[in-house]
Amino acid sequence: TRLLGTEAMIASMAQADKEMAELFRVAWEETAGYKCDWPNHKSAEHGEEDTWARWALDYFDGRQTTMGKKTERKFMREGLIYITVYSPLGVGLANAREAAEIAINAYEGERTPGDVWFRDVRIESEGHGQGSGKGKSWWTTLVVARFTYEQLR
């Protein structure tokens, strides 16, 4: 059992969002060298033959888990991260799976410095579709990761 104030804890949703995005950014952009479209940012510049991704998250649950005075209460937050991986047609399913595995490994078994943790990291769907707004067809792979953290406020 953890005692209040003895562990790293998320102080705001913005902090949690940043920490979750950073795990993927390091694995995807720095390590693998791929491009990513991030929410509220300019779209990533990518060529028609590039593998790239779109990252987003959605909160679906939040509840107070402890009583107490303001700044000492814990609130549980849960949601899903969605990473749509776009691979150009013609490079094969192997390329799409390798790229999706980078996304999976960015979260599976990981925790952020503020103690956001992840479970149920998986490929949710795969298929052929439009994705870049350039009229290009892509093989799309949707990777989903469920996240949970406690926020102190």
C-alpha positions in Angstrom: 0.0 0.0 0.0 1.3 3.4 -1.0 1.1 6.3 1.4 -0.1 9.7 0.2 2.8 11.9 -0.8 5.4 9.2 -0.9 5.3 8.5 -4.7 5.4 10.4 -7.9 1.9 11.4 -8.9 0.2 13.2 -11.7 -0.8 16.8 -10.8 -2.8 17.6 -13.9 -4.3 16.1 -17.0 -1.9 18.2 -19.1 1.1 16.5 -17.3 -0.3 13.1 -17.9 -1.0 13.8 -21.5 2.5 15.1 -22.0 4.1 12.0 -20.3 2.0 9.6 -22.3 2.8 11.3 -25.6 6.5 11.4 -24.7 6.7 7.6 -24.4 5.5 7.2 -27.9 7.4 10.2 -29.3 10.8 8.8 -28.2 10.1 5.3 -29.5 8.5 6.4 -32.8 10.3 9.6 -33.8 13.7 9.5 -32.0 14.4 5.8 -32.1 12.6 4.6 -35.2 12.8 7.9 -37.2 9.2 7.9 -38.2 6.9 11.0 -38.4 3.7 11.5 -36.3 0.7 13.8 -36.4 0.0 15.1 -32.9 -3.2 16.7 -31.6 -3.3 20.5 -31.8 -0.1 20.6 -33.8 0.7 21.1 -37.5 0.5 17.8 -39.4 3.6 15.9 -39.8 5.4 16.3 -43.2 5.7 12.8 -44.7 6.2 11.5 -48.2 3.8 9.2 -50.0 6.2 6.3 -49.4 6.7 6.9 -45.7 5.3 5.1 -42.8 3.8 7.5 -40.3 1.3 7.7 -37.4 -1.5 9.7 -35.9 -1.6 9.8 -32.1 -4.7 10.7 -30.0 -6.2 10.0 -26.6 -9.6 10.0 -25.0 -10.6 9.9 -21.4 -13.6 7.8 -20.5 -13.6 7.5 -16.7 -12.7 9.6 -13.7 -13.7 9.2 -10.1 -12.7 10.4 -6.6 -10.9 7.6 -4.7 -10.0 9.3 -1.4 -11.6 11.8 0.9 -9.7 14.7 2.4 -9.0 18.3 2.1 -8.2 20.0 -1.2 -4.8 19.2 -2.6 -4.8 15.8 -0.8 -7.6 14.0 -2.6 -6.9 11.4 -5.2 -8.9 11.0 -8.4 -8.5 8.0 -10.7 -8.4 8.8 -14.4 -8.7 6.2 -17.2 -8.8 6.4 -21.0 -7.5 5.1 -24.3 -4.6 6.1 -26.5 -5.2 5.6 -30.2 -2.3 5.3 -32.6 -3.2 4.9 -36.2 -0.2 3.6 -38.2 -0.1 4.3 -41.9 2.1 2.2 -44.2 2.2 2.7 -47.9 0.6 -0.1 -49.9 3.1 -2.2 -51.7 5.6 -2.5 -48.9 3.7 -5.4 -47.4 2.0 -6.3 -44.2 5.4 -7.0 -42.6 6.2 -3.3 -42.6 2.9 -2.4 -41.1 3.3 -5.0 -38.3 6.9 -3.9 -37.5 5.7 -0.3 -37.2 2.7 -1.4 -35.1 5.0 -3.3 -32.8 7.0 -0.1 -32.1 3.7 1.5 -31.0 2.8 -1.5 -28.8 6.3 -1.7 -27.2 6.1 2.0 -26.4 3.4 1.3 -23.8 3.2 -2.4 -23.0 4.6 -2.9 -19.5 5.6 0.7 -19.1 5.0 3.5 -16.6 5.6 7.2 -16.9 7.6 9.3 -14.3 4.2 10.5 -12.8 3.0 6.8 -12.6 0.6 6.6 -15.6 0.5 2.9 -16.4 -0.8 0.9 -19.3 -2.6 -2.3 -20.0 -4.5 -4.1 -22.8 -2.1 -2.7 -25.4 -3.2 -4.3 -28.7 -3.8 -4.1 -32.4 -7.5 -3.3 -32.7 -8.0 -3.2 -36.4 -6.2 -3.4 -39.7 -7.2 -2.5 -43.2 -6.9 -0.5 -46.4 -8.0 3.1 -46.4 -7.4 6.7 -47.2 -5.3 8.5 -44.6 -3.2 11.4 -45.7 -5.5 13.8 -47.3 -3.4 13.6 -50.5 -5.5 10.9 -52.1 -3.0 8.2 -51.3 -4.1 4.8 -50.2 -2.5 3.3 -47.0 -2.5 0.2 -45.0 -3.8 1.3 -41.6 -3.2 -0.4 -38.3 -4.9 0.9 -35.2 -3.0 0.3 -31.9 -4.9 0.9 -28.7 -3.5 1.2 -25.2 -5.6 1.6 -22.0 -4.1 4.0 -19.4 -4.8 4.6 -15.7 -3.4 7.0 -13.3 -4.2 8.8 -10.0 -4.3 12.6 -9.9 -3.7 14.5 -6.7 -5.7 17.6 -6.3 
